Amino acid sequence: MTTQSIVTRIVPDRAVVYLYWTTTILVVAELAVGGWWDVTRISLARDVTVQLGYPTYFLVILGTWKLLGALALVVPRFPLVKEWAYAGAFFVYTGAIASHLTTGYARHEVPILTVMALLTAISWATRPADRRTHAPNPAAVR
């Protein structure tokens, strides 16, 4: 049973479309704004990064990938690139959760990061068929 079939059994089709676009827009907006803040190294992003123990040049690398991930999630086609973007976003949020919990710095951000990780997972699970990679034909594998 696929994730899509599980979701559509729980939620009607139209609601799945609304859920997909709502969660996707929120994830894309956070990736784009956060990516821009990282690339430009605004003081808020720079201070958090330093307090978590990362070098400031890490912001430019992370921010660039966030911006590319946001772009990948909104452009049509390229389902494999979208899969990587979802994985990257999920790794960013869960990695940030681990960093905050490990260092003890700004633990009040953990619930927000948890919500973003969940929104990313929901967007991934409810994405339309044309935004998915196709599973190989089991008969062709034999």
N, C-alpha and C positions, 0 to 999 in steps of 0.2 A: 504494500500500500504506500503510495507516495505522500509527501507532505501536503501537496496541493489537494489530494482527495480527502485527507484528514481535515484540512481547514475548511473545505467546501461542505463537508458533512456537518460541521459545527456552525458555520456562518453562511448565509445565503450568498449567491454569486455577486450581486451588486454590492453588498456590504464588504466582500473580499476586495473588490476593486477600490472602494473608498478607503479601506484599511491599508491596502498596499500603497496608494498614493499619499495618504496622510503620513504614514510612517516613513516613506521614502523621502518626502519633502522635508520632514524634520531631520532625518539623518543627513541628507544632502546639505541642508542649511547649516547644520553644525559643522560638518566637514569643511564646507566652503569658508565659513567665518573663522573657525578654528585654524584652518590651513592658512588663511590670510594673516591672522594674528601671528602664527608661528613664523611664516616667511618674513614678515616685517619685524619680527621680534619685539612686539609691544612689551612694555614693562611687566604687565600682568603675566603674560606667558613666559617671559624670560625669568622672572622671579620664581615662579612655580617650578620651572625646569631646573634651575640652580638648586632650589631647596630639596628637590627630589634626588639630586646628585648627578644629573646629566649635564654634559657640556652644552653651551648655548648653540654651537653649530648644529646640534641634533635637531633644533627647531626648524632649520631651513630644510633639512632632509625630510623630517616628518611632515612639515607643512606642505612641501611640494607633493608628496604622496597623497596627503589628504585632499588637496585641490584636484589632483588627477583622479582620485577615487570618486569625488563628488561629480566630476564631469562624466566619468564612466557610468555612473548610476542613472544619469538622466538622458544620455544620448541613446537613440534607438540602435538595435542590433548589438553585436559583439558580446554575446552571452558569457563567453569564457572570461573576458575582461571584467564583466560585472561580478562573476564569481570571485575573482581575485580582489575586487574592490570591497565586496562584502566581507571577505575574510580579513582583509587589511583593516577595515573599520572595526570589526569585532576584536581583532588583536590590539588595536590602539586603545579601545575602551577597557578591555580586560587587563591589558598591560598597565594602564593608568591606575586602575583599581588596585592591582598588586603593588604598584609603586607607592601609592598613598598609604595603603595598609602597612607596608613594610617599613616605611620611614616614619609613619605617624603624622606626616605633615598634611594639613588641610583635609582631614578625614571627612569633613562636611561635604566634600565633592564626591565621595563614593556613591551616595544614592543617585546623584545626577548621572554619573558614569554608568551605573547599573541600568538606569532607565535607557540610556543611549545604547547600551549593548543589547537590551531587550528589543528596542525599536528596530535595531539593525537585524536581529534575528526574525522579527515579525515581517519586516519588509522582504527579507530573503524568502521566507516561507510562503508569502502570499503573492510573489511576483508572477506575472502572466507567463504563459507557455513560450511566447516569443522572446522572453528575457531569460530563459533557462537553457542550460546546456542539455543536449539530448542524450539520454542513456544509450549505450551501445545495444544493438540487437543481440539478445542472448544466443540466438541461433548462429549468428555470424562469428561468435567467439569460439565455438566448438571446433 
